Amino acid sequence: MFALLRIRDFGLLWLAGLISIAGDIALFIALPLYVYRLTDSTVATAGVLVATFAPRVLLGSIAGVFVDHWDRKRVMLVADLIRAPLLLPIVFAPDHLVVLYTIAAVQGTIGLFFSPAEGALLPRLVGKEHLVQANALNALNDNIGLLIGPVIGATLYAAAGIGGVVLINAATYLASGFLIAFIETDARPERSDPDRSGSAVRRVKSDLGQGLSMIGRNRALRVLVVAALLSGVAEGVFATLGLSPLVLDVLGGTPAQVGWIAGAQALGGFAAGLIVIRIGARLSKRWLLGGGMAGVGLCDFSSFNVFRFVPPGTPAVGAVMGIMGVAGFPVVAGSVGRQSLVQEEAPDAYRGRVFGALGSVSGLAMVIGFAAGGVLGDAIGLVPVLSVSALLRVLGGIIALVFLPREAPDEPHALVSATPRIEGA
């Protein structure tokens, strides 16, 4: 089941991701909770999330251009080494919203380079025939981090405040960079345009046009753009209203129980990751993505409305934890399907730009979701806004199932222990 981890470079990248995601989730849980308690405002809480994801809208596609021209290992390493010290001002000025928003924006900008580089490099490490299993392992990695991160975030926040969470997150970036430094696979991308004459601005515009043209010509990638738009809006609303405000103001829970709910979904995702690793090669990527999105939407809708049938406090929180545990499977399935489709449909020379463009679409959608959640959550109420956002996920899943090209399930491949095939070598 875990034979892919015997591929040295993939194992290093997987472990680096596990460490980093745990720190990221710890801060992701603690920072909105801190701002919400500091200001008692969903708008202010949404501001942190907007600052984090707004750079995707402005710079996501441009970052993908550079990822398609720079050594992808070096991009990830430098991103980690820069992000670690840039977190530290929060320790010294934790009560200044401007500082929190600025650092969130800078961190989000740097992350624009890391994520496309990681996604674009993965097929080089394992070969295209093992993409579903490799992405399932990464999803398992994420859910282990989701299990650890909320516990770290909630515990440190209670014991040492937001500063303690920040220091741990900075340390995880350094550890991740250390591991990535030992990857040996050639991480230089293939070239799509050998003619690099002209000004830098002209070359960037040309590269952007090529990436968008690639998406426009590919039906599967066009469907992924629509799915990313709907899912991003829903995720933005959920991130603003679906954790701290929902637990504290609707379910009658405690700050510690915010982490419990995230941990419950991670536990379900962990179990789902094990299943997808084993059987993923037999599943259609179309069903992984479409079924996953629809399943997440249905689970979310149920969890947002469970208080109508269960008493507030621990019983309501416990019911939502159960639903979120079930939601772990469609979350993993959708993530694996999306990543595998991009890596399969986009050639190596364009992969960073496609990931970057999808990141921009998702970022724009999430910013819309943050704004809608922050404003409408105060004006209309948490539950109606959250419920509509859940139905957007269901709609995205239906669109994916209807419009993605049908495919035969992948045939299982034997995994050799030798160095995997490297495209373009």
N, C-alpha and C positions, 0 to 999 in steps of 0.2 A: 504493500500500500504506500509506503514512504520511500520506495526505491529511488525516486527522483532526487531525494535529498542526498543520495550518494554521489550525485554529480556535484563536484566540489564547489564550483562557482555559483550554481543555483542555491546550494546549501548556505553559502555565505550571504547571498542576497536575501534569502528567506529569513535567516536569523537576524540580520540587520533590520529587516522590516518589522520583525516581531518586537524587537527592543524599542524601535522608534515609535511604532504605533501605540504601544503601551503608554509611553510618555505623552504622546499627542492626545490620546483619549483622556488621560488624567487631567490635562489642562482644559480640554474641550468640555469636560463635565464641570470642572471647578470654576472656570472663568465666567461663564454665563450665570452660574449660581451666585458667584461673588457679586457680579454687577447687579443682578436682580435684588439681592439683599441690600446692596449699597444704595440703590436708587428706588426700589419698589416700582419699577417701570418696565413694561414689556418693550416699549420703544427703545429705551437705553440698552436693554439686553439684546435686542435685535441689532443695535448699532455695532456691537462687538462682532457679530456674525457677518454683517454687511462689510465691515472693514476687512475681515479675513478673506471673504470671497469676491469682493468687488474687483480686485486685480485680475481675476480670471476673465472678466468681461472685457477689460481694456487690453490685457497683455497675453492672454492664454494662447491665442493663435500665433502671436509673434514669438513666444517662448518655444513653441513647437518648431518654428523655423530653425532656431539655433540648435535645438536638440537634434535636428536632422543634419547638422553640419559639424557639431562638436563631438568629441569622444564622450559617450554616454556614461561610462564609469566615472570619468573625471567630473562631469556635471553633477552626479549624485554626491560624490565625495566633497566637492567644494560647497554644495548647498548645505550639507550637514555641518561642515565646519564653520560656516557663516551663521547659520541659524542659532547655534548654541549660545554664543556671547550676546547676540542681539535680544535675547529674552531677558537679560539681567536687569535692565532699567525698571521692570515691573517690581522687582524686589525693593527698590529704593523709592518708588513713587506709586504705590499700589492704589491710592485713592484718587488719582487724577485720570479721568476718563480719556482725556486727550492722549496721554501716554499709552493707555491700554489700547485705544483704537489705532494709534500709529504703529505700535509694535505688531498688532494683529495684521495690519495691512502689509507691513514689510515681510512678515513671516509668510503670509499668503502669496506674496509676489515670488519669493524664493522657491516656495513649493511648486510653483508653476513649471519650473525647470526639472525638479526631481521626479515628479510623477510620470510625465511623458517619457523621460529617459528610462525609467524603470520598466514601463510597459513596452517600450520599443525594443529594449535589450532582451527581454525574456525569451523570445523565439530563438535568439542566438544561443542561449544557454541550454535549452532543452530540445529544440527542434519543433517544427510546427505540428508534428504528429502527437505531441504530448502536451499541447497547449491547455486543453481542458483540465487535465490532471494538475498541471503546474499552477494554473489559476485557481483551482480548487484548494491546492495547498496554500496559496497566498491568502485565499479567503479564510482558511482554517487559521492561518497566521493572524489575520485581522481579528478573528473572533477570540483567539487566545488573548490578544492584546486588549480586546473589549472586556474580557473577563478580569484581567489584571488591572487595566487602566482605571475603571470606575472605583475599584477598591482603593487603589493608590490615591486617586484624586480626592475621593470623599474623606479618606482617613487623614491624609496630609492636610487637607483644607481644614478639617476639624481641629487638628493638633497644632499645625504650624502656619495656618493661613495660606493665602494665595502664593506667598513667597516660597514656601516649601515645595509647592507643586511646580513652580517655575524652575527651581533648581534641579529637580528630578528630570523634568523634560529636557533641560539643557544637557544633562549628563547622558541621556539616551541618544541625543544627536551625536555626541562625541563617540559613543560606543558603536553606533551605526556606521559612522564614517570610518572607524578603525577596521571594521570587518569588510566594508566595500573596498578598501584600499588593497586587499589581498586577492580580488578577482583578477584572473589572468586572461579570460577570453577577450579577443579583439573586439572592442566596443565602439570602434569607429564605424559610422553608418555608411551604407552604399551611397553613391552620388547619383542624383537624378538629373543634374545639369552640369556637365563638365565645363561649360562656358561661364566663368565667374567674373566677366568683364563688367565695367560700369560702376556706378556709385553704389555705396553700401545700401542706401535707401532704395535704389532701383532693384537691387538683388533681393532685398527683403520683400518688396512688393511682388516681384516675380515669383518668389518661393511661396508666398501666401496664396497667390493666384493659382499656382500649380496644386497646392493642397486642397483648396476649395473646389477646383475642377475635378480632382480625384473623387471627392465626396459626391459632387453633382453627377458624375458618371456611374456611380455605384449604388444600386438600389438598396442594398443592405445598409450601407453607410447613411443614406438619406433617412431610412427608417430609424436608425440609431439616433439621428439628430432630433427627430420628433419625440422619440422616447425620452431622450435626455432632457428635453424642454419640459415635458409634463412631470417627469420624475423629479427634476430640479426644483420646480415650484413647490411640489408636495414636500420635498425634503427641507426646503427653506422654512416652510410653515411649521413642520414638525420640530426642526431644530430650535425655533423661536418659542413655540408654545407647548410642544409635546413632552418635554422633560420637566424642568423645574416648575413652570406655572401649572401644568396639568396635575402633577403630583401634589404640589402644595395647596393649590386653590380649588381644585375640582375633586381629587380623590381623597383629600384630607390626610395626606401622608407627611413624612418628615424629610428633611434634606438628605439624610442617609439613604432613604428609600429611593431617591432619584437614581443613585448608583445601582441599587438592587434591580431596577427595571432594565437598565442598560445591560447589566450582567446576565439577566435572564435571557435576553435576546442573544447575547453572545454565547451562552451555554447551548441554546438551540442551534445557533450557527456552527458551533464546534461539532456537534453531532452531525449536522447536515454536511459539513465539510468532509467528514470521514466517509459519508455515504457517496458524495459526488466524486471524491478521489477514486473510490472503488468502481463506480458504475458510470462515471461521467462520460467516458469515451463512447458509450452506447446511446447517449442522449442527444437529441437534436439541439443545436445551439438556439434555434428558433423557439423551441419550447422552454429551454432554460431561461431565456430572457423574458419572453412574453408571459409564460406561466409564473415566473418569479415575480414580475412586476404586479400582475393581477393578485397574486397571493399575498404580497406585502400590503397592498391596498385594502384587501378584505380584512386582514388581521388588524391593521391600524384602525379601520372603521369600528371594529368590534371593541378594541381596547379604549377608544375615545368615548364610547357610549356605555361601557360596562357599569359605570356608577348608577345607571338607571335601574339596575337589577341587583346590585350588591351594596351592602352598607359601607359608608365611608370609613377611611382609616385603613388599617392593615388588611381587612377582607378585600376591599376594592383594589388595593395595591397588589395583593396576592393574585387576584383574578387577572389583572393586567400582566403580571409577571408570567402567568401561565400562557396567555395569548402571545406575548412577546417571545416566549420560548418556542412556540409553534412557528412564529414568523421567521425564526432563524433559517429554516430551510428555504423558503422562497427568496429571502435576502441573498443567501449564498448562491442559489441557482441563477438569479438575475445578474449578479455581479460576474459570475463565471461566464455566463453566456455573452454578456456585453464585451468583456475584455477579450474573450476568444474570438468573437466576430471581428473586432477591430484588428487584432493581430493577424488574423487569417486573410481578411479582405484588403488590408492596406499593405502595399509592398514596403520593404525595409526602408527604402529611400524616402518614403512619404509618411512613415508611421508616426513620427514625432509630431508632424503637422496635423495629422488626423486626430491624434490624441489631444493636441492643443486646441483644435477647433471644437471638438466635443466638450473639452473642458470649459471653453469660453461660453458655449451654449448653456451648459449646465450651470456655470457661474452666474450668467445673466438670469437664468430661471430661478436660481436660489436667492439671488438678491431680491427679485420680485417677490419670492416667497417670504423672505425675511421682512420686507416692507409690509406686505399684506398681512402677515402674522402679527407684526408689531402694532399696526394701526387698527386692523379689523378685530384683533384680539381684545383690545380695549373697548372698541366701539360696539361690537356685536356680541362678543363672547368667545371664549376659547373653544368650546365644543363644536358649535356650528362651523367655524373656520377650519378646525382640524378635520372634521368629517368630510367637508368638500375636498380638502387636500388629499384625503385617502382615496376618494373616488377618481381623482386625477390619475393616481397610480393605476387603478383598475383600467381606466381608459387607455393609458399608455400600453399596458399589457395586451389588451385586445388589438390595438393597432399593430403591435409587433407580431402577434400571431396571424393576423390577416394578411399583412403586407410583406413580411420578410420572405425571401425566396425559400421554398421548401427544399429540404436537404435530406439525404440519407444519413442516418446516424453514423458517426465515425466508426470505422473498424478498429478493434483493439490492436495495439501494437506491442510487440515485445520490447521491453526496455533493456538496452545493453548497458553494461557497466562502464564501457569505454567512453572516451570523450565524445559528446554528442556532435552531430553534424552541425557545421557552422556555415550559414548561408554566405555566399560571396567569398569564401576563403579560397 
